Amino acid sequence: MNNYLEQYNILKQKENYTDSEIDLGNNLVIRNFSFMSNYRFILPGGLGNNDDYEYIPAVEEDYEPDVIQELLNKKDAEIQENIEFRYHIVMPKNEVKTKDIVLLFHGFNEKNWQKYLTWATYITQKTGKSVVMFPLAFHMNRAPAAWSNSREMYSVSNQRKARHPNVIGSSLSNVAISTRLHNKPQRFIWSGLQSYYDVIDFVENIKNGLHSAIDKNAKVDFFSYSIGTFLGEILMMTNKNGYFSNSKYATFCGGAVFNRLSPVSKFILDSEANVSLYSYVVEHLESHMRRDEVLRHYLYTQPEGNNFRCMLNYRVLTKEREEKFRSMSNQFYAIALEKDEVVPAYEVVLTLQGSKRDVPINVETLDFQYNYTHENPFPALPEIADEVNKQFTNTFDKICEFLTA
């Protein structure tokens, strides 16, 4: 196998959603498949969620056209890219129906799979398991292309900075998701639940023998990064119909409850969006549920909703959360990074091992001998290529060993 930098540069040129099969070399391929979400109705503007919303700017502006409404604040249920989309499976070239899969969940505000392609191919080569790269709602290719277009976002960014002159961490990269969550923070809940139900549908399609490339008896394991771990934890905690009773779960730079994260970053969220989101899903969630019957139904009466709720706030449903993690502690393995400022290592430990550190989940904290960030743990830079390759290999050997143990 090529080293990390070489592999990264090769794979990022090959990825597309159009071809049914893409040869990756090393006896591996990407196979692309289509998916239709059945859960647009729970999104704002859907039949089951009459949460209609008219955008009102924080500051009235008359000197420029308002592009925010046109580009970003459409009814979520009507955004077709989020309903019909393609996803990748990295798998051995000669395998017709794979017997084992690893569901890979990405981080917040991700727009492409470039950094994950090297991760996925390494996992497949080392474990023999096929890696399903399943996009979260309104991420990757499940979002309109305009949201990732710097030219399109330029005018939005200018308006946002004019209305919020003290905003921190605002960038062309995060202005779309920041504006949408600032205006309507409940999107985090509804899109999270849509992602959950989509994954359950995906797994049930497999178990019903409906997937052309995955055996109906295939074992389902997980590997997640950052906020993708939030979704994976809810899937594992809920364990619908016992689907994940024997699943292994490896996580990298993820695992902490939501209110212990620090997501303000030019690659993730700006400060105004973070305040709005935190206010809604942490500080005032109970009062919102009292007023919103649909929200109350999903977060109080459904097991996945209760598990979602217990992962939002460290002090809510703490006993229930820790009991769940204790009951499946042998299924979990987490790697955190010492200098991760978005998902701090100590917060991963506090969530997964509990307030008394008596939940026996293995959380390992690593540190790399080069400058890295949460968003970019393995920089694709020639001057540090050897050290990055060493740390990448060490990290993913640990993950692969756990997934095959």
C-alpha positions as CSV (number, residue, x, y, z in Angstrom):
1,M,0.0,0.0,0.0
2,N,1.2,3.6,-0.7
3,N,1.9,5.8,2.3
4,Y,-0.8,8.1,3.6
5,L,0.1,11.1,1.5
6,E,0.4,9.2,-1.8
7,Q,-2.8,7.3,-1.1
8,Y,-4.7,10.5,-0.2
9,N,-3.6,12.2,-3.4
10,I,-4.5,9.2,-5.6
11,L,-7.9,8.5,-4.1
12,K,-9.2,12.1,-4.0
13,Q,-8.8,12.2,-7.8
14,K,-10.8,9.0,-8.3
15,E,-13.9,9.6,-6.2
16,N,-17.2,10.4,-7.9
17,Y,-20.9,9.5,-7.5
18,T,-21.6,8.8,-11.1
19,D,-19.8,5.6,-11.9
20,S,-21.3,2.4,-10.6
21,E,-17.8,1.1,-9.9
22,I,-14.4,2.9,-9.5
23,D,-11.2,0.8,-9.4
24,L,-9.0,2.0,-6.6
25,G,-6.1,-0.4,-7.2
26,N,-4.8,-2.9,-4.5
27,N,-7.8,-5.1,-5.4
28,L,-10.3,-2.6,-4.1
29,V,-13.2,-0.7,-5.6
30,I,-15.8,1.9,-4.7
31,R,-19.3,0.8,-5.6
32,N,-21.9,3.5,-5.7
33,F,-25.6,3.0,-4.7
34,S,-28.7,5.1,-4.6
35,F,-30.8,5.7,-1.5
36,M,-34.2,7.2,-1.0
37,S,-35.0,8.6,2.4
38,N,-38.5,7.9,3.7
39,Y,-38.4,10.5,6.4
40,R,-38.8,13.9,4.8
41,F,-42.1,14.2,6.6
42,I,-40.3,14.8,10.0
43,L,-38.3,17.7,8.6
44,P,-39.5,21.4,8.9
45,G,-42.0,21.9,6.1
46,G,-42.9,18.1,6.0
47,L,-46.3,16.7,6.6
48,G,-45.5,15.5,10.1
49,N,-43.8,18.7,11.1
50,N,-45.7,21.9,10.5
51,D,-42.8,23.9,11.8
52,D,-43.1,26.6,9.1
53,Y,-40.7,29.5,9.6
54,E,-40.2,32.8,8.0
55,Y,-36.7,34.1,8.2
56,I,-36.4,37.5,10.0
57,P,-33.0,39.1,9.8
58,A,-31.4,40.2,13.1
59,V,-30.8,43.6,11.7
60,E,-33.0,45.1,9.0
61,E,-30.9,45.8,5.9
62,D,-32.1,47.7,2.9
63,Y,-28.9,48.2,1.0
64,E,-28.5,44.7,-0.5
65,P,-30.7,41.9,-1.7
66,D,-31.3,39.2,0.9
67,V,-29.7,36.0,-0.5
68,I,-30.1,34.0,2.7
69,Q,-33.8,33.2,2.2
70,E,-33.2,32.2,-1.4
71,L,-30.2,30.0,-0.9
72,L,-30.4,28.6,2.6
73,N,-33.8,28.9,4.2
74,K,-35.9,26.7,1.9
75,K,-38.3,24.2,3.6
76,D,-36.0,21.3,4.6
77,A,-38.5,18.7,3.4
78,E,-38.3,20.1,-0.1
79,I,-34.5,19.9,-0.5
80,Q,-34.3,17.0,-3.0
81,E,-30.6,16.4,-2.6
82,N,-31.2,15.3,1.0
83,I,-34.0,12.9,0.0
84,E,-32.4,11.1,-3.0
85,F,-28.7,10.6,-2.9
86,R,-25.8,8.3,-3.6
87,Y,-23.4,6.6,-1.1
88,H,-20.1,4.8,-1.5
89,I,-19.1,1.3,-0.5
90,V,-15.3,0.5,-0.4
91,M,-15.0,-3.3,-0.9
92,P,-12.7,-6.0,-2.3
93,K,-12.9,-6.0,-6.1
94,N,-13.8,-9.7,-6.5
95,E,-16.4,-9.8,-3.8
96,V,-19.9,-9.9,-5.2
97,K,-21.8,-9.9,-1.8
98,T,-19.8,-8.8,1.2
99,K,-20.3,-10.7,4.5
100,D,-19.1,-8.0,6.8
101,I,-19.6,-4.2,6.7
102,V,-18.4,-1.2,8.7
103,L,-20.7,1.8,8.7
104,L,-18.5,4.9,8.6
105,F,-20.0,8.2,9.9
106,H,-18.3,11.5,9.2
107,G,-18.0,14.8,11.0
108,F,-20.0,18.0,11.2
109,N,-20.2,20.3,8.2
110,E,-18.4,17.9,5.9
111,K,-18.8,18.4,2.2
112,N,-16.7,15.6,0.6
113,W,-15.2,12.2,1.5
114,Q,-11.6,13.1,0.6
115,K,-9.9,12.5,4.0
116,Y,-12.1,9.4,4.7
117,L,-11.3,7.6,1.5
118,T,-7.8,6.7,2.8
119,W,-9.3,5.7,6.2
120,A,-11.9,3.5,4.5
121,T,-9.5,1.7,2.2
122,Y,-7.1,1.1,5.0
123,I,-9.9,-0.5,7.1
124,T,-11.0,-2.7,4.2
125,Q,-7.5,-3.9,3.5
126,K,-6.6,-4.6,7.1
127,T,-9.9,-6.2,8.2
128,G,-11.4,-7.6,4.9
129,K,-14.7,-5.8,5.8
130,S,-16.4,-3.5,3.3
131,V,-16.8,0.1,4.5
132,V,-20.1,1.9,3.8
133,M,-19.6,5.6,3.7
134,F,-23.1,6.8,4.6
135,P,-23.8,10.6,4.6
136,L,-25.7,12.3,7.4
137,A,-28.7,14.4,6.5
138,F,-27.7,17.8,4.7
139,H,-24.1,16.8,4.6
140,M,-21.8,15.6,1.8
141,N,-23.9,15.2,-1.4
142,R,-27.1,15.4,0.6
143,A,-26.8,19.2,0.5
144,P,-27.3,21.6,-2.5
145,A,-24.0,22.2,-4.3
146,A,-24.4,25.9,-3.8
147,W,-23.9,25.5,-0.1
148,S,-20.3,24.4,-0.8
149,N,-19.6,27.0,-3.5
150,S,-17.4,29.8,-2.3
151,R,-18.7,32.2,-4.9
152,E,-22.4,31.5,-4.0
153,M,-21.6,31.8,-0.2
154,Y,-19.6,35.0,-0.5
155,S,-22.7,37.3,-0.5
156,V,-24.2,35.2,2.4
157,S,-21.0,35.6,4.4
158,N,-20.9,39.3,3.9
159,Q,-24.5,39.7,5.0
160,R,-23.9,37.5,8.0
161,K,-20.9,39.5,9.2
162,A,-22.7,42.8,8.7
163,R,-25.6,41.6,10.8
164,H,-23.4,40.0,13.4
165,P,-20.2,42.1,13.5
166,N,-18.9,40.3,16.6
167,V,-19.2,36.8,15.2
168,I,-16.2,34.5,15.7
169,G,-15.1,31.8,13.4
170,S,-17.3,32.8,10.4
171,S,-16.0,31.6,7.1
172,L,-17.1,30.7,3.6
173,S,-16.8,27.1,4.6
174,N,-19.2,27.2,7.5
175,V,-21.6,30.1,6.6
176,A,-24.3,27.8,5.1
177,I,-24.6,25.5,8.1
178,S,-24.1,28.3,10.6
179,T,-26.8,30.4,9.0
180,R,-29.3,27.5,8.8
181,L,-28.7,26.4,12.4
182,H,-28.7,30.0,13.8
183,N,-32.0,30.7,12.1
184,K,-33.6,27.3,13.1
185,P,-31.5,25.3,15.6
186,Q,-34.1,22.6,15.8
187,R,-32.8,21.5,12.4
188,F,-30.0,19.7,14.4
189,I,-32.6,17.4,16.0
190,W,-34.8,16.8,13.0
191,S,-31.9,16.1,10.6
192,G,-30.3,13.9,13.3
193,L,-33.4,11.8,13.6
194,Q,-33.7,11.6,9.8
195,S,-30.2,10.3,9.7
196,Y,-31.0,7.7,12.4
197,Y,-34.1,6.4,10.6
198,D,-32.3,6.3,7.2
199,V,-29.6,4.1,8.7
200,I,-32.2,1.8,10.2
201,D,-33.9,1.5,6.8
202,F,-30.5,0.8,5.2
203,V,-29.8,-2.0,7.7
204,E,-33.4,-3.4,7.3
205,N,-33.0,-3.5,3.5
206,I,-29.8,-5.6,4.0
207,K,-31.6,-8.0,6.5
208,N,-34.4,-8.4,4.0
209,G,-32.0,-9.5,1.3
210,L,-32.6,-6.3,-0.8
211,H,-29.0,-5.1,-1.1
212,S,-27.2,-6.3,-4.3
213,A,-23.8,-6.0,-2.7
214,I,-24.3,-7.0,0.9
215,D,-25.3,-10.4,2.2
216,K,-28.5,-10.4,4.3
217,N,-26.6,-12.0,7.2
218,A,-23.7,-9.6,7.1
219,K,-22.3,-8.4,10.4
220,V,-22.7,-4.7,10.9
221,D,-19.9,-2.8,12.7
222,F,-19.2,0.9,13.1
223,F,-16.4,3.4,12.7
224,S,-17.2,7.0,13.3
225,Y,-15.4,10.4,13.6
226,S,-16.4,13.5,15.5
227,I,-20.2,14.2,15.4
228,G,-20.8,11.0,13.5
229,T,-20.2,9.3,16.8
230,F,-23.3,11.0,18.2
231,L,-25.4,9.2,15.6
232,G,-23.6,5.9,16.1
233,E,-24.0,6.0,19.9
234,I,-27.8,6.6,19.5
235,L,-28.0,3.6,17.1
236,M,-26.1,1.4,19.5
237,M,-28.0,2.6,22.6
238,T,-31.4,2.1,21.0
239,N,-30.3,-1.2,19.3
240,K,-33.6,-1.6,17.4
241,N,-34.7,-5.2,17.2
242,G,-31.3,-6.3,18.4
243,Y,-29.7,-5.3,15.1
244,F,-26.5,-4.2,16.8
245,S,-26.2,-6.6,19.7
246,N,-23.0,-8.1,18.3
247,S,-21.7,-5.0,16.6
248,K,-18.2,-3.6,17.4
249,Y,-18.0,0.2,17.6
250,A,-14.7,2.1,17.1
251,T,-14.7,5.9,17.3
252,F,-12.0,8.5,16.6
253,C,-12.1,12.1,18.0
254,G,-15.7,11.6,19.1
255,G,-18.0,10.3,21.8
256,A,-18.6,13.2,24.2
257,V,-22.1,14.5,24.9
258,F,-23.1,17.6,22.9
259,N,-22.8,20.2,25.6
260,R,-19.2,19.2,26.2
261,L,-18.1,19.9,22.7
262,S,-16.5,23.2,21.5
263,P,-17.5,23.4,17.8
264,V,-16.7,27.0,17.1
265,S,-14.3,26.7,14.2
266,K,-14.1,28.2,10.6
267,F,-14.6,24.6,9.5
268,I,-17.5,23.7,11.7
269,L,-19.8,26.4,13.2
270,D,-19.5,30.1,13.9
271,S,-20.1,31.6,17.4
272,E,-23.6,32.9,16.7
273,A,-24.8,29.6,15.4
274,N,-23.2,27.8,18.4
275,V,-25.0,30.1,20.9
276,S,-28.3,29.6,19.1
277,L,-27.9,25.8,18.9
278,Y,-26.8,25.4,22.5
279,S,-29.7,27.6,23.7
280,Y,-32.2,25.4,21.9
281,V,-31.0,21.9,22.4
282,V,-29.4,22.3,25.9
283,E,-30.7,25.3,27.9
284,H,-34.3,25.5,26.7
285,L,-35.1,22.0,25.3
286,E,-37.7,21.2,28.0
287,S,-39.7,24.4,27.4
288,H,-39.6,23.8,23.6
289,M,-40.9,20.3,24.1
290,R,-43.8,21.6,26.3
291,R,-44.9,23.8,23.4
292,D,-44.1,21.5,20.5
293,E,-46.2,18.3,20.5
294,V,-44.3,16.7,17.6
295,L,-40.9,17.4,19.2
296,R,-42.2,16.0,22.5
297,H,-43.5,12.9,20.8
298,Y,-40.1,12.0,19.2
299,L,-37.9,13.0,22.1
300,Y,-40.0,11.6,25.0
301,T,-42.0,8.6,23.7
302,Q,-39.6,7.1,21.2
303,P,-36.5,5.2,22.5
304,E,-34.2,6.7,20.0
305,G,-35.5,10.2,21.0
306,N,-34.7,9.5,24.6
307,N,-31.3,8.4,23.8
308,F,-30.8,11.4,21.6
309,R,-31.9,13.6,24.5
310,C,-29.5,12.0,27.0
311,M,-26.6,12.7,24.6
312,L,-27.3,16.4,24.4
313,N,-26.7,17.4,28.0
314,Y,-24.2,15.7,30.4
315,R,-26.6,16.3,33.4
316,V,-29.7,14.9,31.7
317,L,-30.5,11.2,32.0
318,T,-27.0,10.6,33.3
319,K,-27.8,7.4,35.1
320,E,-29.6,5.9,32.1
321,R,-26.8,6.9,29.7
322,E,-24.1,5.4,31.9
323,E,-26.1,2.2,32.3
324,K,-26.4,1.9,28.6
325,F,-22.7,2.4,28.0
326,R,-21.9,-0.1,30.8
327,S,-24.1,-2.7,29.3
328,M,-22.2,-2.6,25.9
329,S,-18.8,-1.5,27.2
330,N,-17.1,-4.5,25.5
331,Q,-18.4,-3.4,22.2
332,F,-16.8,0.1,22.3
333,Y,-13.3,1.4,21.7
334,A,-12.5,5.1,21.5
335,I,-9.3,7.0,20.4
336,A,-9.1,10.6,21.4
337,L,-6.4,13.2,20.7
338,E,-4.5,15.1,23.4
339,K,-4.6,18.4,21.5
340,D,-8.2,18.1,20.2
341,E,-9.9,21.4,21.1
342,V,-13.3,20.5,19.5
343,V,-13.9,17.1,21.2
344,P,-11.5,17.2,24.2
345,A,-10.1,13.9,25.2
346,Y,-11.1,14.3,28.9
347,E,-14.7,14.9,27.8
348,V,-14.7,11.7,25.8
349,V,-13.5,9.9,28.9
350,L,-16.1,11.6,31.1
351,T,-19.0,10.5,28.7
352,L,-17.9,7.0,27.8
353,Q,-16.4,6.0,31.2
354,G,-18.9,7.9,33.3
355,S,-18.7,10.4,36.1
356,K,-17.0,7.9,38.4
357,R,-14.8,6.4,35.7
358,D,-16.3,3.0,36.4
359,V,-17.7,2.2,32.9
360,P,-15.1,-0.2,31.4
361,I,-15.0,1.3,27.9
362,N,-11.4,1.5,26.6
363,V,-10.6,5.1,25.8
364,E,-7.1,5.7,24.5
365,T,-5.6,9.2,24.2
366,L,-2.9,9.7,21.6
367,D,-0.7,12.6,20.7
368,F,1.1,13.2,17.4
369,Q,4.5,14.8,17.0
370,Y,3.3,17.4,14.5
371,N,0.8,20.2,14.4
372,Y,-2.7,18.8,14.0
373,T,-6.2,19.8,14.7
374,H,-9.5,18.0,15.3
375,E,-10.6,18.8,11.7
376,N,-7.3,17.6,10.2
377,P,-5.6,15.0,12.3
378,F,-3.5,13.7,9.4
379,P,-2.3,16.7,7.3
380,A,-1.5,15.8,3.7
381,L,1.8,17.8,3.7
382,P,5.0,16.6,2.0
383,E,7.3,18.0,4.7
384,I,5.8,15.8,7.5
385,A,4.6,12.9,5.3
386,D,6.7,10.2,7.1
387,E,5.5,11.2,10.6
388,V,1.9,11.5,9.5
389,N,2.1,8.1,7.8
390,K,3.5,6.6,11.0
391,Q,0.8,8.1,13.2
392,F,-2.0,7.2,10.8
393,T,-0.8,3.6,10.5
394,N,-0.5,3.3,14.3
395,T,-4.0,4.8,14.9
396,F,-5.8,2.7,12.3
397,D,-3.9,-0.5,13.2
398,K,-5.5,-0.1,16.6
399,I,-8.9,0.5,15.2
400,C,-8.6,-2.4,12.8
401,E,-7.4,-4.7,15.5
402,F,-10.4,-3.9,17.6
403,L,-12.8,-4.4,14.7
404,T,-11.4,-7.8,14.0
405,A,-10.9,-9.1,17.6
